[in-house]
Amino acid sequence: MILYLHTLAPIPVISPTYRAHQPTQAVAELSQLIQELLQQQPKLMIVGSSMGGFYGQYLARQFPIFHLMMINPALKPWDLLPKAVGEQQNFVTGERYQLTNEDVEQTRCFGIEETGDGVPTTLFLDKGDEDIDYRIAADMYRDSGELFIFEGGDHRFQHMDEAIEIIRARYQPITP
């Protein structure tokens, strides 16, 4: 599905629905999507929020992604998710699911230890994020990414207008 969001038009935006709570399946589905997209457009940018940032961080190192943008990313979900084990609900799809300890532990397979490997990365962090301590991402990427840290906000990220302007500035489509 290609969406043209009002704020990013004419940049095509693909917003996939995937099972973020099932790491191996999520990475497989997103990898397949990226492979298909790279056949159509050799210049891809990943923008991921929360677990989308976590998976984006991994996938940007598996594929030729020209820029990674992360919004309040959950970069160490194995530390965050144990308190969420049990029944959960996807607030986008309404789907109810069980998050297990095995699911949480499986996220470790997709963690990144070295961030200074040349993947161009920009992070947008709200200091007021009630779910994720912004300092984790800021510390991981302080020497290898461009950081935009905003006062206040929350996990839903309250500074999207500012982020969109920066994303637009970084995205320069390939012209024939």
C-alpha positions as CSV (number, residue, x, y, z in Angstrom):
1,M,0.0,0.0,0.0
2,I,1.4,3.4,-1.0
3,L,0.0,6.3,0.9
4,Y,0.5,10.0,0.0
5,L,0.3,11.7,3.4
6,H,-0.8,15.3,3.1
7,T,2.3,16.5,5.0
8,L,4.8,14.5,2.9
9,A,3.2,14.7,-0.6
10,P,4.5,14.0,-3.2
11,I,6.9,11.7,-1.3
12,P,5.3,8.2,-1.4
13,V,4.9,6.7,2.1
14,I,4.4,3.1,2.7
15,S,3.0,2.3,6.1
16,P,3.0,-1.5,6.5
17,T,0.9,-3.4,9.1
18,Y,3.0,-6.2,10.7
19,R,3.1,-8.1,13.9
20,A,5.7,-6.1,15.8
21,H,5.3,-8.5,18.8
22,Q,6.6,-11.4,16.7
23,P,10.2,-10.4,15.9
24,T,11.2,-13.1,13.4
25,Q,7.9,-12.8,11.5
26,A,8.1,-9.0,11.6
27,V,11.6,-8.9,10.2
28,A,10.7,-11.5,7.5
29,E,7.6,-9.5,6.4
30,L,9.4,-6.2,6.4
31,S,12.5,-7.7,4.6
32,Q,10.2,-9.0,1.8
33,L,8.5,-5.6,1.5
34,I,11.9,-3.8,1.3
35,Q,13.2,-6.3,-1.3
36,E,10.1,-5.6,-3.5
37,L,10.4,-1.8,-3.0
38,L,14.1,-1.8,-3.9
39,Q,13.2,-3.3,-7.3
40,Q,10.9,-0.3,-8.0
41,Q,12.9,2.4,-6.3
42,P,16.6,2.0,-5.6
43,K,16.6,4.9,-3.0
44,L,14.6,4.1,0.1
45,M,14.4,5.8,3.4
46,I,13.1,4.0,6.5
47,V,11.1,6.0,9.1
48,G,10.2,4.0,12.1
49,S,8.7,4.9,15.5
50,S,9.0,2.8,18.7
51,M,9.4,-0.8,17.6
52,G,9.4,0.4,14.0
53,G,12.6,2.3,14.8
54,F,14.0,-0.9,16.4
55,Y,13.3,-3.0,13.3
56,G,14.3,-0.1,11.0
57,Q,17.7,0.1,12.7
58,Y,18.3,-3.6,11.9
59,L,16.9,-3.6,8.4
60,A,18.9,-0.5,7.4
61,R,22.0,-2.6,7.9
62,Q,20.6,-5.5,5.8
63,F,19.6,-3.5,2.8
64,P,21.0,-0.5,0.9
65,I,18.9,2.1,2.7
66,F,20.0,5.7,2.1
67,H,18.7,7.1,5.4
68,L,17.2,5.8,8.6
69,M,14.9,8.1,10.6
70,M,13.8,6.9,14.0
71,I,11.2,8.5,16.2
72,N,11.2,7.6,19.9
73,P,12.8,4.2,19.0
74,A,12.6,1.2,21.3
75,L,16.2,0.2,20.8
76,K,16.4,-2.2,23.7
77,P,13.0,-3.9,23.7
78,W,14.2,-6.8,25.8
79,D,14.5,-4.3,28.7
80,L,11.2,-2.5,28.0
81,L,8.8,-5.3,27.1
82,P,8.9,-7.7,30.1
83,K,6.4,-5.5,31.9
84,A,4.1,-5.8,29.0
85,V,4.0,-9.6,28.8
86,G,0.4,-10.9,28.6
87,E,-2.6,-9.8,26.6
88,Q,-2.1,-6.7,24.6
89,Q,-4.0,-4.8,21.9
90,N,-2.8,-3.3,18.7
91,F,-4.3,0.2,18.8
92,V,-4.1,0.6,15.0
93,T,-5.8,-2.7,14.0
94,G,-7.6,-3.5,17.2
95,E,-6.1,-7.0,17.1
96,R,-5.7,-8.6,20.5
97,Y,-2.6,-10.8,21.0
98,Q,-0.5,-12.4,23.7
99,L,3.1,-11.1,24.2
100,T,5.2,-13.8,25.6
101,N,8.6,-13.8,27.3
102,E,9.9,-15.8,24.3
103,D,8.8,-12.9,22.0
104,V,10.6,-10.4,24.2
105,E,13.7,-12.5,24.3
106,Q,13.6,-13.0,20.5
107,T,14.1,-9.2,20.0
108,R,17.7,-9.6,21.0
109,C,18.5,-11.3,17.7
110,F,17.8,-8.0,15.9
111,G,19.6,-5.6,18.3
112,I,22.4,-3.5,17.0
113,E,25.6,-3.1,18.9
114,E,27.6,-0.9,16.6
115,T,25.9,2.2,15.3
116,G,29.0,3.9,13.8
117,D,28.9,1.7,10.7
118,G,28.1,4.4,8.1
119,V,24.3,4.1,8.0
120,P,23.0,7.7,7.8
121,T,20.7,8.1,10.8
122,T,18.5,10.8,12.2
123,L,16.7,10.5,15.5
124,F,13.7,12.4,16.9
125,L,13.3,12.1,20.6
126,D,10.8,13.5,23.1
127,K,12.3,13.9,26.5
128,G,8.8,13.4,28.0
129,D,8.4,9.9,26.5
130,E,6.8,7.9,29.3
131,D,7.6,4.5,27.8
132,I,11.2,4.9,26.6
133,D,14.0,6.8,28.2
134,Y,15.2,9.1,25.3
135,R,18.8,8.9,26.7
136,I,19.2,5.3,25.6
137,A,18.9,6.3,21.9
138,A,20.8,9.6,22.5
139,D,23.7,7.7,24.0
140,M,23.7,5.0,21.4
141,Y,23.8,7.5,18.5
142,R,25.5,10.5,20.0
143,D,28.6,10.0,17.8
144,S,27.0,8.3,14.7
145,G,23.6,10.0,14.2
146,E,21.9,13.4,14.0
147,L,19.9,13.9,17.1
148,F,16.8,16.2,17.5
149,I,15.8,16.1,21.2
150,F,12.6,18.0,22.1
151,E,11.5,19.1,25.6
152,G,8.3,17.5,26.8
153,G,6.2,15.4,24.5
154,D,5.4,11.8,25.0
155,H,5.7,8.4,23.4
156,R,3.2,9.3,20.6
157,F,5.7,12.1,19.7
158,Q,4.4,15.6,19.9
159,H,6.9,17.2,17.5
160,M,5.9,15.7,14.2
161,D,5.6,19.0,12.3
162,E,9.3,19.7,13.1
163,A,10.3,16.2,12.2
164,I,8.4,16.2,8.9
165,E,10.3,19.3,7.7
166,I,13.6,17.6,8.5
167,I,12.5,14.3,6.8
168,R,11.5,16.3,3.7
169,A,14.8,18.1,3.7
170,R,16.7,14.7,3.8
171,Y,14.6,13.0,1.1
172,Q,15.8,13.9,-2.3
173,P,14.2,11.6,-4.9
174,I,16.2,10.2,-7.7
175,T,15.3,12.0,-10.9
176,P,15.8,10.5,-14.4
